[in-house]
C-alpha cells in the first residue's frame, strides 16, 4: 500500500469512528488508531483496518454474514442499520408500506442489539415491527413471518459459523428466503444509507414485543406431525450446540408427548463463546463427541444435534456396532422414505449436490421428484413440496408451516420414526439397510479445498472444464457443464459427471472460500448391500474417486 492509500484508509476509519454509536466497536477502532503511532504495531493495525474497510459487507441471497467488529466490511450496528433501512426501502418500493416485519435473534454477541436497532429503524420507516422478546430459533421466525401476516421476517444469526461471526437472514412474506433479483435490489437500497444518512434517520421504540405466542403457535403445528396412536417409547440424547435450540426442542417434545431428552449439560444453554467446540457445527469433527459419550452411557436409541440457530439437524445412531453420525444424505433418504410412508402428499426435492437416492425412492413410489440449485432458497420454493433436503444436514419436513430447513420438526420426524422402528424391534440402521437392499447402497463424501486466493478456485474449475475425465473408477462418465442450464435446472457455476454408478458435482462454495466436490458411488441392491462389508467397499471406492477428482481439478 502507498502512503497516500494508507492516509485515505486512516481518514475513512476516523470518519467511521465519528459516526459509530456502539461503545464496543468504537473502543476497538480507537485502539487500532492509537496503535498506528507505535512503529512496532503500525503494520498489524493497518492490516486490520484494510480488512475492516475493504468495502461494504456483501448482501446476497443468504443476507449478511461476517465477523463482528468495526468498519463496513464487518457486522456492526451501522452495517445492520443500513441493512434494515435498505430492506424497509425495498418493501416500500414494492407496495408493502406499513406492513408487519418480524425480527428475531440468536444468542451470539450483539445479536439482541442488532435486532433492536433493526426494529427501531423499521418502526421509524412506518412498519409495524414485531421483535421477539428473547432469543429465538430461526425456524420460529420463518414460521412466524406467515403466522403473523408479515411482509418480511429478519433473523440476526450466524447459524453454525465461528463464534466471532454474526449474520442477518431475510424472509419474504411467504416465509421463503430471498433469491435474485431481490437480493441485488435490496443491496442497492442499502448503499443509500451511509453512516451520515443513518445518523439522522427517524427511530421509534414503539415496536411490539412477541413473547410465548410465537412458540405456542409453532409448537401446535409441530404437534400435528405425530398421530395420537403413534409409539412414543424412545430414549434420546439432544444437544443444542450452545445455541438456542433447547427451549423450543423441549416444548415440541412435550407437545408431541415424547419423553424428555437426555440433554448434553455442557451444551444445553446458549453461550456465545461456544466453549466446548472449536466450530459450532454438528458436522465438524469432534462437535458431537459429548453427545456420543452420553448416548453410550445412557443406552440411548438416537442422538439428535441442532446447530446453534436450530435450523439444521444431525442424527447419530449405532451403525455396524459403533456410534456415528449419519451423513446428510443418509438422513435425507431415511426422512424422505418416512414422509412417503406416512402418506404425506406432494413433491420430494433435493439439491443437485445431494445424493441421487431420494429421486430413486420417490420414483419407485410413483412420486414426483425435483432437483434444485444448492440451498433452501431454491428447495423451499418447489411447488407442492412434501419434503426437501440438502446434504448439509438441512431438512424440511413440514413445508406447510416452514418452507425452509427446520431442525426442530426434522427432530420430531426422527423421534417418530425411531419410536415406530423400536416398536417393531428395529433400528435406524435396519431402515437404512432396507433402503439399500431395495435401491442400492448410495455412499457419499466430499473433496473440499479451502483457498487463500479465489483465483485458485477459478483456475481449478477451468482445468476441469477444459479436460474433463472420460472415465472415473474405470467407468465411463458423461460430462455436463451446469453453466449451460436446462429445463429442470437454471444455470449455475458447476460441473456434473455422471456414470452408471457414479455421480460427481464440482462447484465453488457459495458461502466460504472453498472448492467443493460432491462424490457419490452406488453399489447395486442385494441382500448384503447395507452391511458392513458393502459400506467398507463403498468407502474404498470413494477414496479412489476423491483422488481422481483431485487430479482432474489439479488441487
DANORMO-V866110 format. One record per backbone hydrogen bond with DSSP energy under -1.0 kcal/mol. CO is the residue of the C=O (numbers start at 0). NH is the residue of the N-H. E is the energy in kcal/mol with one decimal. If there is no record, write none. Layout:
co,nh,e
CO,NH,E
CO,NH,E
//
This chain:
co,nh,e
1,5,-2.5
2,6,-2.3
3,7,-2.2
4,8,-2.3
5,9,-2.7
6,10,-2.2
7,11,-2.2
8,12,-2.3
9,13,-2.3
10,14,-2.0
11,15,-2.2
12,16,-2.4
13,17,-1.7
15,19,-1.5
21,25,-2.1
22,26,-2.1
23,27,-2.1
24,28,-2.3
25,29,-2.5
26,30,-2.2
27,31,-1.7
28,32,-2.2
29,33,-2.1
30,34,-1.9
33,36,-1.7
34,37,-1.5
37,40,-1.6
37,41,-1.9
40,44,-2.3
41,45,-2.7
42,46,-2.3
43,47,-2.1
44,48,-2.2
45,49,-2.6
46,50,-1.7
47,51,-2.3
48,52,-2.0
51,72,-2.3
59,62,-2.2
62,59,-2.3
63,167,-2.4
65,165,-2.8
66,74,-3.8
70,73,-1.5
71,56,-3.0
74,68,-1.9
75,79,-2.7
76,80,-2.4
77,81,-2.2
78,82,-2.1
79,83,-2.7
80,84,-2.5
81,85,-2.6
82,86,-2.5
83,87,-2.5
84,88,-2.4
85,89,-2.2
86,90,-2.6
87,91,-2.4
88,92,-2.2
89,93,-1.5
90,95,-2.8
91,94,-1.4
95,98,-2.0
98,127,-2.2
99,150,-3.1
100,129,-3.0
101,153,-2.9
102,131,-2.5
103,155,-2.4
104,135,-3.0
107,110,-1.8
109,113,-2.8
110,114,-2.2
111,115,-2.2
112,116,-2.4
113,117,-2.0
114,118,-2.4
115,119,-2.6
116,120,-2.1
117,121,-2.6
118,122,-2.3
119,123,-2.0
119,203,-2.0
120,124,-1.3
121,126,-2.4
122,125,-1.5
126,128,-1.2
127,100,-2.0
128,207,-2.9
129,102,-3.3
130,209,-2.6
136,140,-1.0
137,141,-2.0
138,142,-2.4
139,143,-3.0
140,144,-2.0
142,146,-2.3
143,147,-2.6
144,149,-2.7
145,148,-1.2
151,101,-1.9
152,170,-3.3
153,103,-2.9
154,168,-2.9
155,105,-2.3
157,160,-2.5
161,164,-1.9
163,67,-3.0
165,65,-2.6
167,63,-2.2
168,154,-2.5
169,177,-1.0
170,152,-2.3
171,174,-2.2
175,171,-2.8
178,181,-1.4
180,184,-2.2
181,185,-2.6
182,186,-2.4
183,187,-2.0
184,188,-1.6
185,189,-2.3
186,190,-1.4
188,191,-1.7
189,192,-2.0
193,197,-2.3
194,198,-1.9
197,200,-1.7
207,130,-2.8
209,132,-2.8
210,213,-1.2
211,215,-2.9
212,216,-2.0
213,217,-2.4
214,218,-2.7
215,219,-2.0
216,220,-1.6
217,221,-2.4
218,222,-2.1
220,223,-1.2
221,224,-1.7
222,225,-1.2
226,229,-1.5
234,300,-3.2
234,301,-1.3
235,261,-3.0
236,303,-3.0
237,263,-2.2
238,305,-2.5
239,242,-1.8
241,270,-2.3
244,248,-2.1
245,249,-2.6
246,250,-2.0
247,251,-2.4
248,252,-2.4
249,253,-2.3
250,254,-2.3
251,255,-1.8
252,257,-2.1
253,256,-1.2
261,237,-1.7
263,266,-1.6
266,241,-2.3
270,273,-1.8
273,276,-1.2
278,280,-2.8
280,283,-2.2
283,286,-2.0
285,288,-1.3
287,291,-2.5
288,292,-2.3
289,293,-2.0
290,294,-2.3
291,295,-2.2
292,296,-2.1
293,297,-1.6
294,299,-2.2
301,236,-2.2
302,315,-2.1
303,238,-1.7
304,313,-3.0
306,309,-2.0
307,243,-2.8
308,137,-1.9
309,406,-1.2
313,304,-2.8
314,325,-3.1
315,302,-2.4
316,323,-2.3
318,321,-1.8
321,318,-3.3
323,316,-2.3
326,330,-2.4
327,331,-1.8
328,332,-2.3
329,333,-2.2
330,334,-2.9
331,335,-2.4
332,336,-2.6
333,337,-2.0
334,338,-2.6
335,339,-1.9
336,340,-2.2
337,341,-2.0
338,343,-1.5
339,342,-1.3
346,385,-3.6
346,386,-1.5
347,369,-2.3
348,388,-1.6
349,371,-2.0
350,353,-1.7
355,359,-1.3
356,360,-2.5
357,361,-2.8
358,362,-2.6
359,363,-2.4
360,364,-1.2
361,366,-3.2
362,365,-1.5
367,347,-2.4
369,349,-1.7
371,351,-2.1
374,377,-1.4
374,378,-2.0
375,379,-2.0
377,380,-1.2
378,381,-1.8
383,346,-3.0
386,348,-2.1
387,395,-2.9
388,350,-1.0
389,393,-1.6
390,392,-1.5
392,312,-2.0
393,389,-2.2
394,405,-2.8
395,387,-1.5
397,400,-1.7
397,401,-2.2
401,403,-1.6
405,409,-1.4
407,411,-1.9
408,412,-2.1
409,413,-2.1
410,414,-2.6
411,415,-2.5
412,416,-2.1
413,417,-3.0
414,418,-2.4
415,419,-2.2
416,420,-2.8
417,421,-2.5
418,422,-2.0
420,425,-3.3
421,424,-1.5
426,430,-1.9
427,431,-2.6
428,432,-2.4
429,433,-2.3
430,434,-2.4
431,435,-2.2
432,436,-2.6
433,437,-1.4
434,438,-2.9
435,439,-2.5
440,522,-2.5
442,520,-2.3
444,518,-2.8
446,516,-2.2
448,514,-2.5
452,455,-2.1
453,457,-1.6
454,458,-2.7
455,459,-2.0
456,460,-2.5
457,461,-2.0
458,462,-2.2
459,463,-2.0
460,464,-2.3
461,465,-2.2
462,466,-1.6
469,476,-2.4
471,474,-1.7
474,471,-2.4
477,497,-2.1
479,495,-3.0
480,483,-1.8
481,491,-1.8
488,485,-2.3
491,493,-1.3
493,481,-2.2
494,505,-2.6
495,479,-2.2
496,503,-2.5
497,477,-3.1
500,521,-2.1
501,498,-3.1
502,519,-1.4
503,496,-2.8
504,517,-3.3
505,494,-2.3
506,515,-2.8
511,513,-2.5
512,450,-2.7
513,508,-2.9
514,448,-2.7
515,506,-2.9
516,446,-2.4
517,504,-1.9
518,444,-2.0
519,502,-2.1
520,442,-2.5
522,440,-1.3
525,528,-1.4
527,530,-2.0
530,534,-2.2
531,535,-2.4
532,536,-2.3
533,537,-2.6
534,538,-2.1
535,539,-1.8
536,540,-2.0
537,541,-2.5
538,542,-1.9
539,543,-1.9
540,544,-2.6
541,545,-2.7
542,546,-1.8
543,547,-2.1
544,548,-2.3
545,549,-2.0
546,550,-1.9
547,551,-2.1
548,552,-2.1
549,553,-1.2
549,554,-2.3
//
